[in-house]
Structure formats: structure tokens, C-alpha cells
């Protein structure tokens, strides 16, 4: 059985241990809270970076689609230019053949002669034979003029095709420049996205590490709380023991006192003296008869 002094010393020692553990627990919980806050901040960064990656990927994909469309446009223009170049080649060959049959006289000279004959027919009194001869001259001249006209139409068509080819080449150059700039922008955005993906990986590793530290501190805190619970139980048991000891000591003191009172009462009874109330009670508890 513990004495009161021993119990008080042990209780004080356990209380000191409990206080030290509580302080340690509070530090661990504060540390755990710090890691939790850092983890949450990092997870917020993870979400932000992930959203940036989604945005960059969308921008890159839109630019890539634009690049595909520009490539199709450029390819279509190349095909068109090639077709028109082939058409020019054909027209040049045809023009070359026309040149072989071109009259020696110029278009202008032939046209003037036709106009002079027409004027003569309209303003001069001619015999039927003379008129027929002049009409035949006009027909022959018109045949030569038609050769000039076809040749000029071919030349004009070639010039028009050259203008179209030039315009197509200018447009193709513009599309190529836009395509190159769009492809470069897409590549730059892709590189930014790759950098963000690497940052995301790093942040995720960091967040996992912070969460592990949080769990470790919380686990340590749990162990401390368990140890505190054990000490609290020990203190309750110790207090119960001290209380039991005090009650036992009290009963012993009361027993000694009762025996003393009982002895005094018996002596007084022998001497026929009056008993005090405490002495009377002591004898009554023993079941003895008393007399005044």
C-alpha cells in the first residue's frame, strides 16, 4: 500500500511526464498542420498547372488544325498552278503553230484594207462582177484576219494565265508564311505545355511527399496520445490506490479510536461513571448493554 507521500511523488512525476508529452503532441500536431497546409497549397498549384496544360493543349491543337488546313490550301494552289502552267505550255505550242500560218501582213494593215474595200463597195457604183471580186477579196482578208485574231486571243489567254499564276504564287507564298508562323507558334506552345507537364510531375511528387510527412507527424502524434492515455490511466489507478490507502488508514485510526473509547467506557462502567456519547456509541457498536 502506497503512503500519501509516495503517491503524491508518483502522481507529480506522472503529471510531469503527461505535461511533457502534451507539449510534444502539440508540437507534432502543429507540424502536421504545417505540412497539411503546404500540401494543400501544392495541390492548388497542381490544379492550376493542370488547367494551364489543358488550355495550352487546346491552343496547340487548334493551331495544328490551322496548319493542316493551310497545307491543304497550299497543296491545292500548287496543283492549280501546275495545271495552269501545263495549260500555258499547250497554248504556247498552239500559238507557235498559229505563228507558222500567220499572214505576212499585220493585223492593222489587213484591217485597213478590209475597211477600204467595204467603203468602196458602199460608196462606188460597181458592176456585179467587180463587186463579187471585191467581196471575195474581203473574205480572203477576213480569213487572214481570223488567223491574227486567234493568235491574239491565244496571247491574251497566255497573259491572263500568267497573271493568274502570279496571283496564285503570291497567295501560295502568303499561305506558306502564315503556315510557317502558325507551325512555329504551335511548337512554342507545345514546348510550354511540355514544361508545364514536367512542372506538374514535380508538384505531384512534392504534394505526395508533403502528404507523407503529414501522415508521419499525425501518426507520431497518435502514438503520443496513446502514451498520454496510458499515463492518464496510471494516474487514475494511482489516485484510486491513494484513496484506498487513505480510507484504510482512516478505518485503522477509527478502529484504534473505537478500541480506546471502548476501553474507557468499560472502565467507567466499572467505576459506575457516566459515559460520553462517543463512549456510548463505541459500546453500542460492540453490542454491549450499557447502564447510566
KACORWO-V820724 format. One record per residue. RES is the residue in three letters. D_CENTER is the distance of its C-alpha to the mean C-alpha in Angstrom with 2 decimals. Layout:
res:d_center
RES:D_CENTER
RES:D_CENTER
//
This chain:
res:d_center
UNK:69.09
UNK:67.22
UNK:69.03
UNK:67.56
UNK:67.13
UNK:65.43
UNK:63.09
UNK:62.24
UNK:61.46
UNK:59.23
UNK:57.49
UNK:56.89
UNK:55.54
UNK:53.14
UNK:52.06
UNK:51.30
UNK:49.26
UNK:47.39
UNK:46.73
UNK:45.44
UNK:43.15
UNK:41.85
UNK:41.06
UNK:39.30
UNK:37.37
UNK:36.30
UNK:35.11
UNK:33.10
UNK:31.55
UNK:30.72
UNK:29.18
UNK:27.20
UNK:25.99
UNK:24.98
UNK:22.88
UNK:21.36
UNK:20.42
UNK:18.93
UNK:17.00
UNK:15.68
UNK:14.82
UNK:12.94
UNK:11.06
UNK:10.22
UNK:8.99
UNK:6.92
UNK:5.30
UNK:5.42
UNK:4.41
UNK:1.28
UNK:2.65
UNK:4.84
UNK:4.83
UNK:5.45
UNK:7.76
UNK:9.30
UNK:9.98
UNK:11.57
UNK:13.55
UNK:14.66
UNK:15.79
UNK:17.66
UNK:19.33
UNK:20.26
UNK:21.85
UNK:23.68
UNK:24.88
UNK:26.22
UNK:27.99
UNK:29.47
UNK:30.70
UNK:32.39
UNK:33.99
UNK:35.17
UNK:36.55
UNK:38.36
UNK:39.86
UNK:41.02
UNK:42.70
UNK:44.28
UNK:45.49
UNK:46.92
UNK:48.70
UNK:50.19
UNK:51.29
UNK:53.05
UNK:54.61
UNK:55.85
UNK:57.41
UNK:59.21
UNK:60.41
UNK:61.65
UNK:63.64
UNK:65.05
UNK:65.82
UNK:67.57
UNK:69.74
UNK:70.46
UNK:71.49
UNK:74.11
UNK:75.74
UNK:75.29
UNK:78.63
UNK:80.14
UNK:80.52
UNK:77.56
UNK:75.90
UNK:77.34
UNK:80.89
UNK:80.85
UNK:79.51
UNK:82.25
UNK:84.91
UNK:83.67
UNK:83.75
UNK:87.28
UNK:88.55
UNK:87.01
UNK:88.68
UNK:91.96
UNK:91.84
UNK:91.17
UNK:93.76
UNK:96.55
UNK:99.21
UNK:98.87
UNK:100.63
UNK:98.72
UNK:98.79
UNK:97.57
UNK:94.74
UNK:93.76
UNK:93.77
UNK:91.56
UNK:89.08
UNK:88.92
UNK:88.20
UNK:85.33
UNK:83.94
UNK:84.05
UNK:82.49
UNK:79.70
UNK:79.04
UNK:78.57
UNK:76.46
UNK:74.18
UNK:73.58
UNK:72.52
UNK:70.36
UNK:68.54
UNK:68.02
UNK:66.71
UNK:64.35
UNK:63.05
UNK:62.62
UNK:60.83
UNK:58.52
UNK:57.79
UNK:57.08
UNK:54.79
UNK:52.92
UNK:52.63
UNK:51.16
UNK:48.65
UNK:47.75
UNK:47.30
UNK:45.08
UNK:43.05
UNK:42.74
UNK:41.59
UNK:38.99
UNK:37.95
UNK:37.60
UNK:35.47
UNK:33.20
UNK:33.04
UNK:32.11
UNK:29.38
UNK:28.18
UNK:28.19
UNK:26.33
UNK:23.67
UNK:23.35
UNK:23.09
UNK:20.37
UNK:18.44
UNK:19.07
UNK:17.98
UNK:14.59
UNK:14.40
UNK:15.40
UNK:12.80
UNK:10.10
UNK:12.18
UNK:12.41
UNK:8.73
UNK:8.82
UNK:11.95
UNK:10.72
UNK:8.17
UNK:11.37
UNK:13.48
UNK:11.73
UNK:11.89
UNK:15.50
UNK:16.19
UNK:15.06
UNK:17.23
UNK:20.04
UNK:20.00
UNK:20.18
UNK:23.04
UNK:24.82
UNK:24.49
UNK:26.00
UNK:28.65
UNK:29.75
UNK:29.82
UNK:31.83
UNK:34.20
UNK:34.60
UNK:35.49
UNK:38.15
UNK:39.55
UNK:39.73
UNK:41.57
UNK:43.94
UNK:44.48
UNK:45.29
UNK:47.86
UNK:49.45
UNK:49.58
UNK:51.35
UNK:53.69
UNK:54.47
UNK:55.25
UNK:57.49
UNK:59.14
UNK:59.79
UNK:61.23
UNK:63.46
UNK:64.57
UNK:65.29
UNK:67.20
UNK:69.12
UNK:69.97
UNK:71.17
UNK:73.24
UNK:74.75
UNK:75.49
UNK:77.20
UNK:79.21
UNK:80.27
UNK:81.18
UNK:83.16
UNK:85.05
UNK:85.76
UNK:86.96
UNK:89.24
UNK:90.61
UNK:91.19
UNK:92.71
UNK:95.07
UNK:96.03
UNK:96.61
UNK:98.83
UNK:100.86
UNK:101.29
UNK:102.35
UNK:104.96
UNK:106.15
UNK:105.80
UNK:103.63
UNK:101.10
UNK:97.52
UNK:94.40
UNK:91.68
UNK:89.42
UNK:92.36
UNK:93.12
UNK:89.50
UNK:89.57
UNK:92.67
UNK:91.34
UNK:88.24
UNK:90.61
UNK:92.46
UNK:95.69
UNK:98.29
UNK:99.02
UNK:101.99
UNK:102.39
//
